Amino acid sequence: MLQLYFSPMACSLASRIALMEAGLEARYHQVHLATKTIADGGRDFRDISAKGAVPVLVLENGERLTESAAVLQYIADLRPERGLAPRPGDLDRYRLQEWLSFVGTEIHKAFLFPTFWYKDDGSLAKPRARILQTLSVPSAHLADREFLVGHSFTVADAHLAWALLLLRPAGVDVAQWPSLAGYLERMQARPVMREAIAIEMALRKSVPVNAA
């Protein structure tokens, strides 16, 4: 069985959503990122991944896969009939990779990560100013589209929806971009998305929110 190491409402939420959308069973291991420990037993999470970051997907053969872009595409390819990623060789597959990279670098690491992990001593002024321009890109793209890639839900949507969910606690109101607000509302209306968020919000009560 697949195993996912996650932290509640961190970027690993997208991997949980992908697993559930794909109809794949998995064993979930909660990680306390502040202490780099696994909730069940208090083991050192760095024994699982030297990076000390989620998600970590343990494959059925015991190999471990890290980084959201890789994990999400791997999950999608396990159930190609679900359409969670365009087929290899399709131009839209590279569009999917574009968006996974954009969310991971321009929204997550450039804004959400420093906002939740660094002390605001004035150094966050530049990321806060930059995020407004950054969000204009998916806002314009989604002005006349229901999904990021093609005409159906993909793992790129799981990744962007997670990032948008974290904007409000990070001090950014997504309502400034009507197309993004409407998109997030559509994503949250998906039964799997609602269930995955509810699971992690319940778990989050015991640990601080983070964006690692």
C-alpha positions in Angstrom: 0.0 0.0 0.0 1.1 3.5 -0.7 2.1 5.7 2.3 1.9 9.5 2.5 3.8 11.5 5.0 1.9 14.8 5.5 1.4 17.8 7.7 -2.2 19.1 8.1 -3.0 21.8 5.6 0.6 21.9 4.3 1.2 21.4 0.6 0.9 17.7 1.1 -2.9 18.3 1.2 -2.7 18.4 -2.6 -1.3 14.8 -2.6 -4.1 13.6 -0.3 -6.6 15.2 -2.6 -4.9 13.5 -5.6 -4.9 10.1 -3.9 -8.6 10.4 -3.0 -9.6 11.7 -6.5 -7.7 8.7 -8.0 -9.5 6.3 -5.7 -6.2 5.0 -4.3 -5.9 3.6 -0.8 -3.0 4.9 1.3 -1.6 4.9 4.8 -1.2 8.4 6.1 1.5 9.4 8.6 1.2 12.8 10.2 4.4 14.8 10.6 5.2 17.7 13.0 7.3 19.9 10.8 8.5 22.2 13.5 10.2 19.4 15.4 10.7 17.1 12.3 9.0 14.2 14.1 6.4 11.7 13.1 3.3 12.1 15.3 2.9 8.3 15.8 5.9 7.3 17.9 7.9 10.6 17.7 10.4 9.1 15.3 12.8 11.5 13.4 11.1 12.4 10.1 14.5 13.0 8.6 15.0 9.2 8.7 12.3 9.1 6.1 13.5 12.0 4.1 16.7 14.0 4.6 14.9 17.0 3.2 12.6 17.1 6.2 9.7 18.4 4.1 6.4 16.9 3.1 5.0 15.3 1.0 6.9 12.0 1.0 5.2 9.2 -0.9 6.4 5.7 -0.1 5.8 3.5 -3.1 4.6 -0.1 -2.8 8.2 -1.3 -3.5 9.5 0.8 -0.6 11.1 3.6 -2.7 10.4 7.1 -1.6 9.3 10.0 -3.8 9.4 13.7 -2.7 8.4 17.1 -4.1 4.8 17.9 -4.8 5.2 18.2 -8.6 6.7 14.7 -8.8 4.4 13.1 -6.2 1.3 14.5 -7.9 2.2 13.4 -11.4 3.1 9.9 -10.1 -0.3 9.6 -8.4 -2.1 10.7 -11.5 -0.3 8.2 -13.6 -1.3 5.3 -11.4 -4.9 5.8 -12.5 -4.7 7.4 -16.0 -8.3 6.6 -16.6 -9.2 9.2 -14.0 -7.7 12.0 -16.2 -5.8 13.7 -13.3 -3.0 14.4 -15.7 -2.8 14.6 -19.5 -1.0 11.6 -21.1 2.8 11.8 -21.6 3.5 13.4 -25.0 0.4 15.5 -24.9 1.2 19.2 -25.0 -1.1 19.7 -22.0 1.2 17.5 -20.0 3.7 20.2 -20.2 1.1 22.8 -19.4 0.4 20.8 -16.2 4.1 20.9 -15.4 4.1 24.6 -16.0 1.4 25.2 -13.4 2.8 22.7 -10.9 6.1 24.6 -11.1 4.5 28.0 -10.9 2.5 27.2 -7.8 5.4 25.5 -6.1 7.9 28.3 -6.8 6.0 31.5 -7.2 3.2 31.1 -4.6 4.5 28.4 -2.2 8.2 29.0 -1.8 8.2 32.7 -2.7 5.3 33.7 -0.4 3.5 31.1 1.7 6.7 29.5 3.1 8.4 32.7 4.3 5.1 34.1 5.6 4.4 31.1 7.8 7.9 30.3 8.8 9.9 33.5 9.1 9.5 36.3 11.6 8.0 39.4 10.0 10.9 41.8 10.8 10.3 43.8 7.6 11.8 41.2 5.3 8.4 40.0 4.2 7.5 43.3 2.6 8.9 42.3 -0.8 7.1 38.9 -1.0 3.9 40.5 0.1 4.2 43.1 -2.7 5.2 40.5 -5.2 2.3 38.1 -4.5 -0.2 40.6 -5.8 1.4 40.5 -9.2 2.0 36.8 -9.1 -1.7 36.0 -8.5 -2.7 38.1 -11.5 -1.3 35.4 -13.7 -3.7 32.5 -12.7 -6.4 35.1 -12.3 -6.2 36.1 -15.9 -5.8 32.5 -17.0 -8.9 31.4 -15.2 -11.1 34.4 -16.3 -12.7 32.2 -18.9 -11.7 28.7 -17.9 -13.0 26.3 -15.3 -9.8 24.4 -14.7 -6.1 25.2 -15.1 -5.4 22.6 -17.8 -7.8 21.3 -20.4 -11.4 20.8 -19.6 -11.3 18.7 -16.4 -9.8 18.6 -12.9 -6.1 17.7 -12.8 -3.5 17.5 -10.0 -2.5 21.0 -10.9 -5.9 22.2 -9.6 -5.4 20.3 -6.4 -2.0 22.2 -6.0 -3.4 25.6 -6.8 -6.5 25.1 -4.7 -4.3 24.3 -1.7 -2.3 27.4 -2.2 -5.4 29.6 -2.5 -6.8 28.2 0.7 -3.6 29.3 2.6 -3.7 32.9 1.3 -6.3 34.1 3.8 -4.4 33.0 6.9 -1.3 34.5 5.2 -3.1 37.8 5.1 -4.2 37.9 1.4 -7.9 38.0 0.5 -8.5 36.0 -2.6 -11.7 38.0 -3.2 -9.4 40.7 -4.8 -9.4 38.4 -7.8 -13.0 37.4 -8.7 -11.9 34.6 -11.1 -9.7 33.1 -8.4 -12.4 33.4 -5.7 -14.9 31.7 -8.1 -12.4 29.0 -9.0 -11.7 28.2 -5.3 -15.4 28.0 -4.6 -15.8 25.5 -7.4 -12.8 23.5 -6.2 -14.2 23.4 -2.6 -17.5 22.2 -3.9 -16.0 19.0 -5.1 -16.9 16.2 -2.7 -13.4 14.8 -2.5 -11.9 18.3 -1.9 -14.4 18.9 0.9 -13.6 15.6 2.5 -9.8 16.0 2.3 -10.0 19.6 3.7 -12.3 18.5 6.6 -9.9 15.7 7.5 -6.9 17.9 7.7 -8.7 20.8 9.3 -9.7 18.5 12.1 -6.1 17.3 12.5 -4.8 20.8 12.4 -6.4 21.6 15.7 -3.6 19.8 17.4 -0.7 21.5 15.5 0.0 25.0 14.2 -0.8 25.7 10.5 2.3 25.9 8.3 3.0 26.0 4.6 6.0 23.7 4.4 
